[in-house]
Amino acid sequence: MNRRFFITLFSGFMTRPALTFFKKKENAMNYTLHKADTRGIANHGWLKSHHSFSFASYYNPERMGFGALRVINDDQVAPTMGFGTHPHQNMEIISIPLSGSLEHKDTMGNEYVIRRGEVQAMSAGTGIAHSEYNHSSSEDVKFLQIWVLPKKLNITPQYSQKEFLEKERENKFQLIVSPDGRNESVSINQDAFFSLVNLKKDTRIEYNKYIESNGVYFFVLEGELEVDDKLISSRDGLGVSNKDGLNLNSSKDTQLLVMEVPMNV
């Protein structure tokens, strides 16, 4: 693994001027569909990743983010391999392990192992450096790495990690990320709300936004469902703006991540 390569790769996103890379013209339409097989692909051998939005060497002017949501990387890392120590600044970073475990270390002194069922959040603020490695010597780790633009710049860096029981998201929304840590969620420096829900086949449920002006991005982990009349399946993403009271109808057992974010950033 070439650590210098990844330090350069990640540090290119760290400064505020670099964030202009992500600016996009707002889509006047209510729905934006991103099918799984249209995502960017990176294969470095030890790292395999799919990018929902432009990231590193993958650039698509039509995929520059959704409101404050700027990165969704669907990563798979080989045993004992990972991202060497690299810096971030003024970015909210959320990691959600899907299988396996991640070993985390940072310049705030945090050293943890993050497993499926847990969620990690970092507010990089004035600056933080960290590393993430596959904790296992025998199995891959699969996780989502998600970046959100901050509400305030240059805050003191913060770290949080919590476990969320799967039984608490059966046919109901389990809040995992919020601006204020409500309902025992992890907190980030943005008016964003992330929820997980596991829907049984033929379940109908409605998602109502926490903040009226926010948009909502649905990312299917497994399964298939309709959001209003839009059909999405495993690893598809659907962004919805200018609409509340979204109706979900699962045609299969489905695991879903819901990301509600500000649109005017």
N, C-alpha and C positions, 0 to 999 in steps of 0.2 A: 504493500500500500504506500502511495506517495503522499505523505502528510502535507508537504508544502503545497501540492496541488489543491487539496481540500481547504487549507487555510486561505489560499488565494481565492478559491471558488466562493467560499462563504463570506469572506471579508468584503467582497465586491457588493454585498447587499447591506452593509452595515451603516453607512452614513445617510443623512437625510437627502443630500443631492442624488444619491444612488436610488432613492425611493421613487424619483421621478420616472425611472425605468418602468414602474408599474402603473403609472397614470393612464387612464383610459377614458374614452368618451362614454358617458353613461348610456346604457341601452334603454331606449324608450319603451321597449316591449316588456310585458310583465314576466315572461318566461324565457329562460336561457338554458338550453339542454346541452350537456356535455356527455356524450356516450363514452363508455369505458375504453373502447378500442380506438378512440380519437385522441387519447392522452399522449403526451410526450413520453419517450422511453429512454432510459439510460441503463447501460449494462457495463459495469466495471469489473465483472467477474465476482468479486466479493460483495459488491453492492448492485442490486437490481432495483430500479425505481421507476414508477409511473408518475408523471407530473400532470395534474389537472390544469395548472396554469403555468405560464412561462417561468422558467427557472434554469439558471446556469446556461448550459449550451442549448437548451430547448427554448426557442423563441417563436411565439405565435402572436401577432398583433391583435388577434381576436380573442386571445386568452391571457389577458393582463390582470385578471383578478375579478372579484365580485365585491364591490364596495370596499370595506376595510379588510376583507379576506383576500390575502395575496398569494399564499402558497398552500397547496395540499399535495404532499408527496407521500405516495404509497410505497414504503421502503421495505426491502428484504435484505438482511445482512447475514453473511456467512458466519459460522462459529468462530469466536475469538477476534473477529475483525470489527472495524468500526471507524468512526470519525475522530481523528486526533484533535488535540486541543486547538480551538479556533475561536475568534471573537465575534460578538454580536453587539449592536448598539441600537437603541430605540426601535425595538421590535418585540412583539408578544409572541412567544413560541409555546405551542402546546404539543405534547407527545402522547399518543394513545397506543400502547402495545396491543396487538391483536393476537399474537402467539409468541411464546418464548419470553425472554427477559433482556433488559437493557441495563448496562452498568454506567452510571452517571457520576461525573466529577466536575466541579466548577471552582472558580476563583473566589467564591463566597465561602468555600469550605464544605459544601454539600457533597457527600458521597453516598449514593443510594443505588439500589437495584430496583428497577421498575418492571412490573409484571402485568400480564393480562388482568384486567379488572381495575387497574390503577390508571390515573391520569396525572401527568406532570405539566406544570405551567411555569414559565419563566418570563419575567418582565426585564428585558435587557437594559433598558434605561440608559444611564450614562456609560455603560459598558460592562460586559461580562465575557469571560472565556470559559469554555466547557468542552468536555469530550463525552462521546457516547459510544460504547462498545457492546457487542453481543456478549452477554455474561456466560453463555453456554459454550462448551468445547465440542458439542455434538449436534446441536440443532440450530437451524436458522431462527432469527428473530424477525418478526414482521410487525411493523408499526406505522402509524400515520404521523407525519410531521407537518404541523399546520402553523402558518405565520399570519398574524393579524397586525395591522398598523396600530400604533398606540394612540390613545386619546391625548396624553400629555407627553412632551419630550423631556428627556434628561432627568427622569425620576431616579431615585435610588433603586438599584436592581433588587428584584424579589424572586423568591423561589417557593413553590408549593407543590405538594404531591399527596394524593389521597386515593383510597380504595373505594370503589363503588360496587355494591352488590347487584348482581344481575337480576335477582328476584325483584328488585325495586324498580325495574324498567319493563316488566311484563305488561304489555298492552297499555302502558302509560309512559309519559315523558319523565325521564330522570335528568334533572339539571346537573351538569358536571362542571360548567364554566360560567362565571358571571362577573360583573364589575365589582361586586361587593361581598362575594363569598356566601350569598344567601343559600339556604337549604343545604349547607355543608358542602357547597361546591368549591372548586379552586377559583381564585380570583385573578383577573388580569386588568391591565390598565386600558380598558376600552369598554364602551357600552355594548358589549356582545354577550350572547347567551348561547351556550352549546348544550344540547340534550341528546341522550341516547334513548332509544325505544326498541324493544323486541316485540314485534307484532305476530300473533298467531294468524294462520291462514284465515282469510275472509273476515278480518277485523276492520272495523271502521272507527276512525278517530279524527278529531279536529285539532290542528295546531293554531293557537292564537298567540300573536306576538307580544313580547314584553314591552316593546317600544313601537309605536305606530309607524314611525318613519323608517324603521329598519327594514332590510331585505332578509330573505331566508334562503339558505343554500342547503338542499337535501343531498346527502351522500350515502348511497346504499352500500352497506358492508357485505351483506348476503341477502339473497331473496329477490322479491319483486313486488312492486306496489304501484298504485296510481296516486299521484298528487293532483287533486282536481281530476282532469281527464288525461293527464300526462303520465304515460307508462315509463317507469324507470326500474332497472334491475342492477345486479351486482356491479359495484364500482362506477355506476353512472352518477352524474351530478346534475342537479336541477336547481337553478337560481330563480327565485320569484321575488319581484319587487312590486311595490304599489298595490299590495293586496294583503288582506288579513283573513282570518277564518279559513285556513287551508284544509281541505278535506283529504284524508289519507284512507286508502282502501287496499289492504294487502291481499294479493292473489296467491301468495305462498307465505310460509313462515319467513319473516323478514327482520333483519337487524339494520337499524337506520341511525345515522348521525345527522342531527339537525343543527345548523350553524346560523344563528341570527346575528346580523352585523349591521352597523351604520353604513349607509350608502353614499352620503355626501362627505367624502374624505379627500 
